[in-house]
Amino acid sequence: DPHGKFSIDPQVGIIRTKKQLDHEAQPVVVLTVQSQLGNSPVYSSTQVNISVTDINDNPPVFPTKSDKVSISHTQPPGTAVYIAHAEDKDSGLNGAIKYSIASKQSDAFSIDPSLGVVNLTRTVFAEKQQEYTLHIAAEDCGSPPLTSLLAINLTDRRLDSLAVKIVILDINDNSPSFMSSPVSYVLEDVDVGFLVHHIIAKDPDEGRNGQVTYHILSGNENKAFVLDKITGLLTTAQFLDHEVQERYSLTLIALDDGSPALSATQVLTVIVLDVNDETPIFLKQLYETAVHENRDPGEFVIRVEAVDQDAGLNSLLQYEILPGAGYEKFKMNSVSGELVTAASLDRETQEVFSIKGSPSRSSTAQLYLTVLDENDHSPLFAKTQYQISVSEDLEKGSAILDLSASDEDAGLNGEVMYSLIDDTYGAFAIDSVTGSIVTTKALDRETKSQYTFRAVASDRSIHFPRSTTVMTVLIQDVNDNAPKFEQSYYKASVWEGQSPKRDIIQVFATDLDSGLNGETEFSILSGNENATFLIDSARGILATNTGLDFENTPSYRFLVLLASDRGTPSLNSTATVLITVLDVNDNPPVFSSPEYHVHVKESIPIGSHITEVSARDCDAGTNAEITYAIISGNDRGHFCLDGRTGSVNLTKMLDYEDTMKFTLVIQAT
């Protein structure tokens, strides 16, 4: 009891309060009580737990007396828009809070009594009411303290209140809608700035969401009109002309100032009413045409046309021919503007007519009439035959000759077209207009060295008169083929020891090119470093240049280079030659040692191996197969010699006292 809130009677042990207790500050007090008997030093202690019972002496308290919240008017019913929260320091029922709306301006809201959550009960519209004030009460569920029982009813509760202002925010959920007419009329002669139309659009949203501005999206490319974006007044920005444009389709947009902005569009048709201010005008100031001679009267010549941009009777026209040279040979339809012959025409008498016609007011046009020529001439080439030479390495599409033919006729009768007949093997083509002959594929003299075909010149008339010329194209050779050996690998043999300049083999190669490009020569490219061989550069005959020795070099392998010595560039190919040197028996056998010394005991038995002689022959084959024989020193037959291996064996007992030394002469053959 550090705060001295309790006292105890030391005699009887009654504990009393000395100060007011506060359940909220300390709900449980734990006291330790000691007891002592007389002056005895022995004492005992016990623990007393005192629970401080709560009374309803604290009201609920909101953290603020007023609050404000904003919500969108598109929120659906059931949406939580606010949470009211109050604190009560009491516990149990005394601290349990119940919420309610004390006064309602609308049935649009309800509150959860336990949680204090304010919900929408219906949809609210900013356009109808923009603000609601709710008085929310927080009331505890306890009884008042005993000290106040005489002054208040037992059912009174402690409470607090909160004023919540709920602002309904308007969102831009309505698009503008046009109220004004989509059609307007204006005379073409009004002044600049004339009011054409008043455009009106409405938007039910509030504030900026309902503020509408006007704009022209399209249809005003020539800037004929100006639209005031605030007032919607459409006025002319330049003079109008019914004959240039009799109506305008303006795509208008009405745009509110919300975020995001909503809009509506309308196509406004402005009809420009005609005023009689235009004169007739011919579509062309000069007409040109032609008509065949010797035709019957009534032959159609041409139809002229004039237009009047005005409307109605002001645009009806009549045509006539003005007097002039030759005008009597023609008649004009005053309504349609068609001109026909009134007599047969003769080109040789008059080839060109100049006729003037005029509408009833001031516009005129001139007609030049030409009498057409008959197709009585054929195209002619400058020569009846051509011969040219071209290189076979021309690229595809190369021009080789420009043919030209002339035709004295006029018009289509004198326009020459070119073509090729006969088989060109797909190698050539001709430009039908210019007469240029070009290659259509790569040429190859080795495949075809000459082409002969005909070129045709014809005019464009329906009768197609034509002439031909003979084309001969000679293909000139280029060095595009390398010489080619008949074999890529040659084998030959020659005896050793023969005199130099001995022919061994002749190689052959062919070149498909012609002239100098096809002439070939032979040379040794490699493997002949000691100049052992030589080759005839023209005939390809390979011969020895020095004596050959099988024992020194048994074979030779080298490349023979074949090249066109005069082609540009020089082309070549190679072949491999293997020369085998044949052995001649020109080397005797040679013993590995000129003398053999052997020591044996006289007591060795018959058949014992004494020694073995060995010789080597540098030749090959049978020329190197060696046989051995004893030619002297074995008169009494003590030894025998294996003629194949050279092994010497004892065939008769030895006696030192009889013969101390044998000298055998052995021959290798």
Beta strands, then each sheet from edge to edge (+ up, - down):
strand 1: 6-8
strand 2: 15-17
strand 3: 28-36
strand 4: 43-51
strand 5: 66-72
strand 6: 80-83
strand 7: 97-103
strand 8: 109-111
strand 9: 117-120
strand 10: 131-140
strand 11: 159-169
strand 12: 177-178
strand 13: 183-187
strand 14: 195-198
strand 15: 201-202
strand 16: 212-218
strand 17: 225-227
strand 18: 233-236
strand 19: 247-256
strand 20: 263-273
strand 21: 281-282
strand 22: 286-292
strand 23: 300-303
strand 24: 306-307
strand 25: 320-321
strand 26: 330-332
strand 27: 338-341
strand 28: 352-358
strand 29: 365-372
strand 30: 380-381
strand 31: 385-391
strand 32: 399-402
strand 33: 405-406
strand 34: 416-421
strand 35: 428-430
strand 36: 436-439
strand 37: 450-459
strand 38: 466-476
strand 39: 484-485
strand 40: 489-495
strand 41: 503-506
strand 42: 509-510
strand 43: 520-526
strand 44: 533-535
strand 45: 541-544
strand 46: 555-564
strand 47: 572-582
strand 48: 590-591
strand 49: 609-612
strand 50: 615-616
strand 51: 628-632
strand 52: 639-641
strand 53: 647-650
strand 54: 665-668
sheet 1: 1+ 2-
sheet 2: 3+ 4-
sheet 3: 5+ 11+ 10- 7+
sheet 4: 6+ 9- 8+
sheet 5: 12+ 15-
sheet 6: 13+ 20+ 19- 16+
sheet 7: 14+ 18- 17+
sheet 8: 21+ 24-
sheet 9: 22+ 29+ 28- 25+
sheet 10: 23+ 27- 26+
sheet 11: 30+ 33-
sheet 12: 31+ 38+ 37- 34+
sheet 13: 32+ 36- 35+
sheet 14: 39+ 42-
sheet 15: 40+ 47+ 46- 43+
sheet 16: 41+ 45- 44+
sheet 17: 48+ 50-
sheet 18: 49+ 53- 52+
sheet 19: 51+ 54-
end
